[in-house]
Amino acid sequence: MKTLFRVRLAIVFALLALTFVLAGQVAAAPVNPEAFKQAFENAKKDAEVVVDVRVVAVVCSDVAGEADKPTTVTLQVALQVEKIEKGPVKKNDLIVVSHKVALPTGPGPKSYGYMAAVRQFPFTPGVRGSAALKWDKDQKAYVVLAGWVPEPNNAAIPKEVGKIAVATEEEKPK
């Protein structure tokens, strides 16, 4: 009798442990932001332009997903150059880049992708960050290699084609 009880108890604990292991795989923790900073540092080597920027305007140019629940947006982001590390740009130049962003699909783990994206490249209006860019001859435009945003501002971005979000004058230049 005692042995049967112990076997059942062991099975219950084994199933409980398996549940915790599987739950950990499904609901992963957010990525450490320092990983994005390191990725940016690595990308600087291949970049033609490395700059510190401020996002002055964002325009939604494409939406993917269902009409009532978009999953990604393609943004045209106007970056004002504040500091140049390398490249043929000048302070206060505007550089427009296209950037695709996966939108959060809910709270908690469903927002981790978006919360990581706001650290990986400056795309929210008014935020300051760094960008590593490369010229694409076919597109005749700069494309994003990587970026880094040390202090995200969580400003709203446009989620409908043609909508615009701009930085306010409250954000003082450095």
N, CA, C and O of each residue as an XYZ file, in Angstrom:
696
protein
N       0.823     -1.191      0.000
C       0.000      0.000      0.000
C       0.869      1.259      0.000
O       0.651      2.186     -0.779
N       1.888      1.265      0.920
C       2.778      2.431      0.981
C       3.549      2.592     -0.311
O       3.775      3.716     -0.761
N       3.955      1.497     -0.912
C       4.717      1.556     -2.154
C       3.874      2.135     -3.280
O       4.370      2.954     -4.054
N       2.634      1.738     -3.389
C       1.729      2.257     -4.409
C       1.535      3.766     -4.229
O       1.523      4.519     -5.203
N       1.384      4.193     -2.988
C       1.241      5.622     -2.696
C       2.492      6.395     -3.128
O       2.382      7.467     -3.723
N       3.657      5.865     -2.836
C       4.922      6.523     -3.208
C       5.083      6.594     -4.726
O       5.568      7.596     -5.250
N       4.684      5.551     -5.425
C       4.773      5.534     -6.886
C       3.861      6.608     -7.463
O       4.264      7.367     -8.345
N       2.628      6.668     -6.961
C       1.696      7.696     -7.442
C       2.209      9.105     -7.133
O       2.102     10.007     -7.964
N       2.754      9.283     -5.960
C       3.299     10.585     -5.570
C       4.488     10.962     -6.465
O       4.631     12.122     -6.850
N       5.319     10.005     -6.786
C       6.461     10.250     -7.670
C       5.975     10.625     -9.067
O       6.556     11.507     -9.700
N       4.940      9.984     -9.552
C       4.395     10.306    -10.872
C       3.829     11.721    -10.885
O       4.050     12.472    -11.835
N       3.105     12.086     -9.838
C       2.538     13.439     -9.745
C       3.665     14.471     -9.758
O       3.577     15.453    -10.494
N       4.704     14.281     -8.980
C       5.824     15.230     -8.946
C       6.553     15.285    -10.293
O       6.981     16.354    -10.727
N       6.692     14.129    -10.952
C       7.349     14.101    -12.257
C       6.529     14.883    -13.282
O       7.089     15.645    -14.070
N       5.217     14.701    -13.279
C       4.357     15.451    -14.194
C       4.390     16.949    -13.886
O       4.400     17.777    -14.798
N       4.406     17.283    -12.619
C       4.475     18.693    -12.220
C       5.799     19.306    -12.682
O       5.815     20.425    -13.195
N       6.885     18.600    -12.508
C       8.192     19.094    -12.955
C       8.224     19.247    -14.466
O       8.754     20.235    -14.974
N       7.664     18.287    -15.191
C       7.608     18.360    -16.650
C       6.782     19.568    -17.100
O       7.136     20.239    -18.070
N       5.698     19.837    -16.403
C       4.861     21.002    -16.717
C       5.657     22.296    -16.583
O       5.571     23.167    -17.449
N       6.424     22.428    -15.517
C       7.233     23.636    -15.324
C       8.306     23.772    -16.397
O       8.575     24.879    -16.864
N       8.911     22.676    -16.788
C       9.933     22.710    -17.836
C       9.325     23.148    -19.155
O       9.874     24.019    -19.831
N       8.197     22.558    -19.532
C       7.541     22.924    -20.787
C       7.029     24.356    -20.758
O       7.105     25.053    -21.770
N       6.515     24.804    -19.638
C       6.032     26.184    -19.526
C       7.191     27.158    -19.692
O       7.016     28.232    -20.267
N       8.342     26.805    -19.209
C       9.520     27.670    -19.367
C       9.937     27.792    -20.811
O      10.459     28.831    -21.214
N       9.720     26.746    -21.610
C      10.078     26.796    -23.019
C       9.075     27.605    -23.817
O       9.454     28.258    -24.789
N       7.825     27.583    -23.441
C       6.782     28.300    -24.174
C       6.822     29.789    -23.848
O       6.752     30.618    -24.755
N       6.932     30.139    -22.583
C       6.911     31.533    -22.154
C       8.322     31.950    -21.759
O       8.650     32.018    -20.574
N       9.137     32.225    -22.742
C      10.528     32.592    -22.485
C      10.621     33.994    -21.906
O       9.731     34.820    -22.107
N      11.685     34.251    -21.199
C      11.921     35.568    -20.621
C      12.417     36.525    -21.704
O      12.958     36.089    -22.719
N      12.233     37.828    -21.489
C      12.729     38.790    -22.470
C      14.254     38.731    -22.574
O      14.938     38.328    -21.633
N      14.772     39.138    -23.735
C      16.209     39.120    -23.984
C      16.865     40.304    -23.277
O      16.297     41.394    -23.220
N      18.038     40.086    -22.750
C      18.793     41.151    -22.097
C      19.141     42.221    -23.128
O      19.720     41.894    -24.165
N      18.806     43.502    -22.877
C      19.083     44.571    -23.841
C      20.565     44.717    -24.198
O      20.885     45.218    -25.275
N      21.451     44.299    -23.338
C      22.882     44.400    -23.629
C      23.254     43.546    -24.844
O      24.243     43.831    -25.519
N      22.478     42.513    -25.123
C      22.725     41.684    -26.315
C      22.537     42.518    -27.579
O      23.259     42.329    -28.558
N      21.569     43.442    -27.565
C      21.330     44.295    -28.726
C      22.448     45.322    -28.883
O      22.835     45.668    -29.999
N      22.956     45.799    -27.760
C      24.080     46.747    -27.815
C      25.294     46.057    -28.427
O      26.000     46.651    -29.241
N      25.536     44.823    -28.046
C      26.672     44.072    -28.593
C      26.475     43.806    -30.080
O      27.428     43.897    -30.854
N      25.249     43.479    -30.489
C      24.966     43.262    -31.913
C      25.218     44.542    -32.709
O      25.730     44.489    -33.827
N      24.859     45.686    -32.137
C      25.115     46.970    -32.794
C      26.618     47.208    -32.921
O      27.093     47.610    -33.984
N      27.358     46.966    -31.864
C      28.819     47.145    -31.900
C      29.441     46.262    -32.979
O      30.367     46.690    -33.669
N      28.947     45.049    -33.129
C      29.467     44.142    -34.158
C      29.111     44.626    -35.565
O      29.920     44.503    -36.485
N      27.918     45.169    -35.736
C      27.457     45.627    -37.053
C      28.173     46.896    -37.514
O      28.237     47.164    -38.714
N      28.707     47.671    -36.588
C      29.394     48.923    -36.940
C      30.558     48.677    -37.890
O      30.893     49.541    -38.701
N      31.171     47.510    -37.794
C      32.327     47.200    -38.637
C      31.958     47.180    -40.122
O      32.753     47.600    -40.962
N      30.759     46.695    -40.450
C      30.321     46.565    -41.839
C      29.513     47.765    -42.327
O      29.158     47.837    -43.503
N      29.225     48.696    -41.436
C      28.369     49.833    -41.794
C      29.155     50.914    -42.535
O      30.342     51.124    -42.285
N      28.469     51.587    -43.445
C      29.049     52.742    -44.132
C      28.780     54.025    -43.350
O      29.544     54.987    -43.428
N      27.679     54.022    -42.595
C      27.302     55.173    -41.781
C      26.996     54.689    -40.373
O      26.196     53.773    -40.181
N      27.635     55.309    -39.393
C      27.351     55.040    -37.984
C      27.101     56.393    -37.331
O      27.985     57.249    -37.290
N      25.879     56.577    -36.819
C      25.481     57.887    -36.298
C      24.620     57.744    -35.050
O      23.974     56.721    -34.824
N      24.635     58.813    -34.245
C      23.658     58.972    -33.172
C      22.558     59.840    -33.755
O      22.835     60.850    -34.402
N      21.308     59.450    -33.529
C      20.187     60.110    -34.185
C      19.046     60.381    -33.216
O      19.010     59.881    -32.092
N      18.118     61.193    -33.701
C      16.839     61.423    -33.040
C      15.769     61.196    -34.099
O      15.887     61.694    -35.219
N      14.733     60.453    -33.754
C      13.633     60.197    -34.687
C      12.724     61.422    -34.683
O      12.159     61.782    -33.650
N      12.589     62.062    -35.852
C      11.738     63.257    -35.923
C      10.353     62.950    -36.470
O       9.395     63.646    -36.133
N      10.221     61.926    -37.304
C       8.910     61.569    -37.843
C       8.895     60.113    -38.266
O       9.924     59.539    -38.624
N       7.706     59.526    -38.217
C       7.509     58.133    -38.595
C       6.214     58.053    -39.407
O       5.178     58.576    -38.997
N       6.290     57.393    -40.561
C       5.110     57.213    -41.414
C       4.916     55.721    -41.650
O       5.870     55.009    -41.965
N       3.685     55.249    -41.499
C       3.375     53.854    -41.782
C       3.161     53.709    -43.285
O       2.292     54.366    -43.858
N       3.955     52.845    -43.924
C       3.831     52.659    -45.372
C       3.228     51.310    -45.759
O       2.841     51.116    -46.912
N       3.143     50.370    -44.805
C       2.562     49.073    -45.111
C       2.148     48.388    -43.817
O       2.766     48.581    -42.770
N       1.098     47.589    -43.906
C       0.599     46.825    -42.766
C       0.414     45.386    -43.219
O      -0.128     45.132    -44.295
N       0.865     44.445    -42.401
C       0.668     43.027    -42.697
C      -0.147     42.403    -41.572
O      -0.080     42.846    -40.425
N      -0.901     41.392    -41.901
C      -1.772     40.742    -40.922
C      -3.215     41.004    -41.282
O      -3.516     41.522    -42.357
N      -4.096     40.648    -40.386
C      -5.519     40.854    -40.616
C      -5.869     42.330    -40.480
O      -5.201     43.065    -39.752
N      -6.909     42.763    -41.173
C      -7.296     44.169    -41.181
C      -7.596     44.701    -39.780
O      -7.223     45.827    -39.452
N      -8.265     43.901    -38.954
C      -8.608     44.364    -37.614
C      -7.511     44.091    -36.588
O      -7.583     44.583    -35.462
N      -6.497     43.313    -36.964
C      -5.413     42.993    -36.033
C      -4.096     42.871    -36.795
O      -3.657     41.760    -37.091
N      -3.454     44.011    -37.120
C      -2.181     43.941    -37.838
C      -1.090     43.296    -36.978
O      -1.061     43.469    -35.759
N      -0.198     42.554    -37.629
C       0.889     41.895    -36.903
C       2.227     42.598    -37.103
O       3.072     42.600    -36.209
N       2.418     43.197    -38.283
C       3.640     43.967    -38.529
C       3.299     45.231    -39.301
O       2.322     45.289    -40.048
N       4.139     46.240    -39.097
C       4.018     47.475    -39.872
C       5.378     47.789    -40.468
O       6.413     47.513    -39.861
N       5.368     48.370    -41.661
C       6.595     48.875    -42.265
C       6.549     50.379    -42.118
O       5.600     51.031    -42.555
N       7.579     50.921    -41.502
C       7.634     52.347    -41.210
C       8.723     53.022    -42.033
O       9.784     52.446    -42.273
N       8.450     54.242    -42.460
C       9.478     55.105    -43.029
C       9.876     56.028    -41.882
O       9.061     56.817    -41.402
N      11.128     55.928    -41.445
C      11.586     56.637    -40.259
C      12.561     57.742    -40.662
O      13.580     57.478    -41.300
N      12.241     58.980    -40.286
C      13.121     60.119    -40.554
C      14.037     60.316    -39.352
O      13.584     60.654    -38.259
N      15.328     60.099    -39.571
C      16.342     60.205    -38.518
C      17.127     61.505    -38.679
O      17.668     61.771    -39.752
N      17.193     62.309    -37.634
C      18.005     63.524    -37.653
C      19.357     63.188    -37.034
O      19.430     62.726    -35.895
N      20.423     63.422    -37.789
C      21.771     63.096    -37.328
C      22.195     64.083    -36.243
O      22.149     65.297    -36.441
N      22.607     63.544    -35.096
C      23.093     64.378    -33.991
C      24.601     64.272    -33.807
O      25.248     65.235    -33.396
N      25.163     63.098    -34.110
C      26.600     62.883    -33.947
C      27.032     61.835    -34.971
O      26.342     60.836    -35.176
N      28.173     62.071    -35.608
C      28.662     61.160    -36.640
C      29.887     60.416    -36.140
O      30.855     61.024    -35.683
N      29.833     59.092    -36.231
C      31.016     58.289    -35.937
C      31.766     58.002    -37.231
O      32.995     58.066    -37.274
N      31.006     57.679    -38.301
C      31.615     57.523    -39.614
C      30.545     57.645    -40.686
O      29.364     57.388    -40.450
N      30.991     58.042    -41.866
C      30.079     58.115    -42.999
C      29.979     59.505    -43.606
O      30.381     60.493    -42.992
N      29.436     59.573    -44.828
C      29.344     60.828    -45.566
C      28.077     61.629    -45.240
O      27.355     62.047    -46.145
N      27.817     61.837    -43.968
C      26.654     62.626    -43.556
C      27.129     63.767    -42.657
O      28.243     63.747    -42.134
N      26.256     64.760    -42.492
C      26.583     65.908    -41.641
C      25.586     65.995    -40.497
O      24.484     65.450    -40.567
N      25.993     66.687    -39.449
C      25.101     66.912    -38.322
C      23.835     67.608    -38.824
O      23.909     68.503    -39.666
N      22.692     67.204    -38.316
C      21.351     67.710    -38.639
C      20.819     67.243    -39.989
O      19.710     67.624    -40.362
N      21.580     66.420    -40.749
C      21.031     65.812    -41.964
C      19.858     64.917    -41.569
O      19.814     64.389    -40.457
N      18.911     64.754    -42.491
C      17.815     63.804    -42.308
C      18.080     62.589    -43.184
O      18.361     62.711    -44.377
N      17.987     61.430    -42.576
C      18.133     60.168    -43.294
C      16.820     59.415    -43.120
O      16.360     59.212    -41.996
N      16.223     59.004    -44.221
C      14.973     58.240    -44.152
C      15.284     56.780    -44.442
O      15.885     56.447    -45.464
N      14.863     55.915    -43.524
C      15.072     54.475    -43.691
C      13.736     53.751    -43.533
O      12.829     54.226    -42.849
N      13.639     52.612    -44.169
C      12.474     51.755    -44.018
C      12.779     50.744    -42.924
O      13.875     50.185    -42.870
N      11.802     50.513    -42.051
C      12.026     49.604    -40.924
C      10.741     48.841    -40.631
O       9.688     49.448    -40.441
N      10.822     47.510    -40.593
C       9.659     46.664    -40.312
C       9.634     46.337    -38.821
O      10.658     45.992    -38.232
N       8.445     46.451    -38.217
C       8.286     46.234    -36.777
C       7.149     45.250    -36.528
O       6.049     45.411    -37.056
N       7.427     44.231    -35.719
C       6.378     43.296    -35.287
C       5.658     43.922    -34.100
O       6.285     44.305    -33.113
N       4.351     44.022    -34.205
C       3.551     44.639    -33.151
C       3.277     43.639    -32.030
O       3.241     42.431    -32.267
N       3.080     44.144    -30.799
C       2.741     43.232    -29.707
C       1.370     42.606    -29.960
O       0.465     43.270    -30.466
N       1.220     41.339    -29.611
C      -0.054     40.652    -29.819
C      -0.826     40.496    -28.515
O      -1.901     39.896    -28.499
N      -0.298     41.019    -27.444
C      -0.967     40.941    -26.148
C      -0.012     41.315    -25.045
O       1.125     41.705    -25.312
N      -0.455     41.204    -23.801
C       0.407     41.555    -22.669
C       1.417     40.452    -22.361
O       1.335     39.347    -22.896
N       2.362     40.773    -21.494
C       3.336     39.779    -21.035
C       4.218     39.277    -22.152
O       4.739     40.073    -22.933
N       4.399     37.956    -22.248
C       5.282     37.377    -23.266
C       4.900     37.737    -24.696
O       5.753     37.718    -25.584
N       3.643     38.062    -24.933
C       3.213     38.413    -26.284
C       3.730     39.785    -26.715
O       3.615     40.152    -27.884
N       4.296     40.540    -25.777
C       4.833     41.859    -26.122
C       6.362     41.876    -26.138
O       6.961     42.912    -26.427
N       6.999     40.747    -25.833
C       8.456     40.722    -25.743
C       9.136     41.093    -27.054
O      10.151     41.788    -27.043
N       8.596     40.643    -28.180
C       9.197     40.962    -29.478
C       9.217     42.456    -29.728
O      10.220     42.998    -30.192
N       8.104     43.132    -29.420
C       8.039     44.582    -29.616
C       8.958     45.302    -28.631
O       9.648     46.252    -29.002
N       8.967     44.850    -27.380
C       9.816     45.496    -26.369
C      11.297     45.323    -26.727
O      12.115     46.182    -26.398
N      11.638     44.243    -27.383
C      13.011     44.067    -27.866
C      13.270     44.994    -29.041
O      14.354     45.567    -29.150
N      12.285     45.148    -29.924
C      12.453     45.985    -31.118
C      12.727     47.446    -30.769
O      13.503     48.109    -31.458
N      12.099     47.954    -29.710
C      12.319     49.362    -29.352
C      13.746     49.599    -28.854
O      14.199     50.743    -28.816
N      14.452     48.549    -28.478
C      15.859     48.652    -28.077
C      16.809     48.440    -29.252
O      17.951     48.898    -29.216
N      16.342     47.745    -30.298
C      17.225     47.363    -31.398
C      17.412     48.425    -32.458
O      18.407     48.396    -33.182
N      16.490     49.359    -32.572
C      16.636     50.423    -33.560
C      15.709     51.568    -33.181
O      14.574     51.326    -32.768
N      16.171     52.819    -33.313
C      15.298     53.951    -32.968
C      14.204     54.152    -34.028
O      14.494     54.522    -35.166
N      12.954     53.906    -33.644
C      11.850     54.113    -34.587
C      10.653     54.801    -33.953
O       9.701     55.120    -34.665
N      10.654     55.044    -32.652
C       9.528     55.743    -32.037
C       9.807     57.248    -32.058
O      10.945     57.658    -31.828
N       8.805     58.070    -32.325
C       9.020     59.519    -32.451
C       9.670     60.120    -31.209
O       9.226     59.897    -30.082
N      10.735     60.891    -31.445
C      11.423     61.592    -30.361
C      12.523     60.816    -29.677
O      13.308     61.402    -28.931
N      12.608     59.521    -29.903
C      13.621     58.725    -29.217
C      15.000     58.999    -29.812
O      15.137     59.308    -30.996
N      16.009     58.878    -28.967
C      17.400     59.011    -29.406
C      18.055     57.641    -29.349
O      17.777     56.829    -28.467
N      18.935     57.407    -30.321
C      19.637     56.141    -30.360
C      20.755     56.189    -31.373
O      21.112     57.252    -31.881
N      21.297     55.037    -31.658
C      22.390     54.922    -32.618
C      21.949     54.037    -33.771
O      21.115     53.147    -33.605
N      22.524     54.292    -34.948
C      22.166     53.521    -36.136
C      23.407     53.182    -36.936
O      24.295     54.015    -37.123
N      23.453     51.943    -37.406
C      24.482     51.487    -38.335
C      23.766     51.206    -39.649
O      22.882     50.352    -39.714
N      24.158     51.936    -40.705
C      23.461     51.873    -41.982
C      24.416     51.528    -43.110
O      25.624     51.746    -43.017
N      23.845     50.982    -44.181
C      24.622     50.662    -45.371
C      23.818     51.091    -46.587
O      22.595     50.954    -46.604
N      24.499     51.611    -47.609
C      23.828     52.064    -48.820
C      23.446     50.868    -49.670
O      24.280     50.002    -49.935
N      22.194     50.812    -50.100
C      21.710     49.779    -51.001
C      21.572     50.393    -52.384
O      20.729     51.263    -52.600
N      22.396     49.942    -53.320
C      22.403     50.511    -54.677
C      21.095     50.272    -55.410
O      20.638     51.132    -56.163
N      20.488     49.105    -55.194
C      19.229     48.798    -55.878
C      18.085     49.676    -55.382
O      17.304     50.197    -56.179
N      17.990     49.837    -54.069
C      16.924     50.663    -53.499
C      17.255     52.153    -53.541
O      16.382     53.004    -53.367
N      18.525     52.448    -53.772
C      19.022     53.832    -53.744
C      18.641     54.515    -52.434
O      18.123     55.631    -52.409
N      18.922     53.795    -51.347
C      18.601     54.294    -50.007
C      19.469     53.570    -48.978
O      20.029     52.508    -49.251
N      19.567     54.167    -47.796
C      20.254     53.487    -46.702
C      19.340     52.413    -46.136
O      18.130     52.608    -46.021
N      19.933     51.276    -45.783
C      19.205     50.196    -45.123
C      19.815     49.975    -43.749
O      20.996     50.234    -43.520
N      18.992     49.499    -42.859
C      19.395     49.304    -41.469
C      20.197     48.016    -41.322
O      19.747     46.943    -41.725
N      21.390     48.132    -40.741
C      22.149     46.948    -40.343
C      21.843     46.609    -38.888
O      21.602     45.454    -38.539
N      21.859     47.648    -38.045
C      21.585     47.459    -36.618
C      21.390     48.821    -35.976
O      21.624     49.860    -36.593
N      20.963     48.794    -34.745
C      20.785     50.016    -33.982
C      20.835     49.708    -32.502
O      20.927     48.553    -32.086
N      20.773     50.761    -31.723
C      20.806     50.611    -30.272
C      20.083     51.802    -29.662
O      20.363     52.952    -30.001
N      19.153     51.518    -28.761
C      18.405     52.561    -28.054
C      18.585     52.318    -26.557
O      17.971     51.407    -26.000
N      19.427     53.130    -25.898
C      19.659     52.903    -24.470
C      18.450     53.244    -23.597
O      18.236     52.611    -22.563
N      17.657     54.244    -24.005
C      16.504     54.662    -23.207
C      15.268     54.808    -24.097
O      15.002     55.899    -24.602
N      14.508     53.727    -24.296
C      13.297     53.822    -25.119
C      12.294     54.797    -24.489
O      12.234     54.941    -23.268
N      11.506     55.465    -25.349
C      10.527     56.418    -24.827
C       9.095     55.903    -24.897
O       8.178     56.569    -24.415
N       8.888     54.734    -25.486
C       7.567     54.107    -25.584
C       6.515     54.998    -26.241
O       5.329     54.881    -25.932
N       6.931     55.878    -27.134
C       5.986     56.717    -27.872
C       5.206     55.851    -28.861
O       5.698     54.832    -29.346
N       3.996     56.279    -29.142
C       3.136     55.541    -30.065
C       3.656     55.661    -31.496
O       4.204     56.690    -31.892
N       3.473     54.594    -32.255
C       3.843     54.594    -33.670
C       2.570     54.454    -34.502
O       1.576     53.914    -34.016
N       2.585     54.930    -35.745
C       1.399     54.769    -36.591
C       1.217     53.313    -36.996
O       2.185     52.614    -37.296
N      -0.049     52.860    -37.001
C      -0.345     51.462    -37.326
C      -1.307     51.341    -38.497
O      -1.816     50.256    -38.778
N      -1.558     52.463    -39.187
C      -2.395     52.452    -40.382
C      -1.619     53.132    -41.501
O      -0.936     54.131    -41.276
N      -1.728     52.586    -42.705
C      -1.009     53.136    -43.853
C      -1.379     54.608    -44.027
O      -2.552     54.981    -44.026
N      -0.337     55.433    -44.177
C      -0.529     56.870    -44.380
C      -0.535     57.681    -43.099
O      -0.412     58.904    -43.156
N      -0.672     57.047    -41.952
C      -0.667     57.777    -40.675
C       0.762     58.189    -40.329
O       1.729     57.509    -40.672
N       0.862     59.326    -39.637
C       2.163     59.913    -39.302
C       2.236     60.180    -37.807
O       1.243     60.560    -37.186
N       3.411     59.980    -37.234
C       3.681     60.373    -35.844
C       4.960     61.194    -35.866
O       5.943     60.813    -36.503
N       4.943     62.323    -35.166
C       6.112     63.204    -35.154
C       6.581     63.454    -33.730
O       5.818     63.338    -32.771
N       7.858     63.801    -33.619
C       8.425     64.149    -32.324
C       7.918     65.535    -31.928
O       7.630     66.376    -32.780
N       7.816     65.749    -30.637
C       7.401     67.061    -30.152
C       8.634     67.888    -29.811
O       9.730     67.347    -29.667
N       8.459     69.163    -29.686
C       9.562     70.054    -29.341
C       9.968     69.939    -27.890
O      10.983     70.506    -27.487
N       9.190     69.211    -27.091
C       9.524     69.034    -25.669
C      10.835     68.294    -25.507
O      11.546     68.506    -24.525
N      11.167     67.431    -26.451
C      12.410     66.670    -26.374
C      13.562     67.580    -26.830
O      13.764     67.786    -28.027
N      14.288     68.104    -25.887
C      15.376     69.035    -26.173
C      16.556     68.319    -26.833
O      16.892     67.197    -26.452
N      17.189     68.966    -27.825
C      18.369     68.349    -28.441
C      19.519     68.259    -27.452
O      19.616     69.043    -26.508
N      20.382     67.288    -27.690
C      21.563     67.130    -26.823
C      22.597     68.179    -27.126
O      23.655     68.202    -26.497
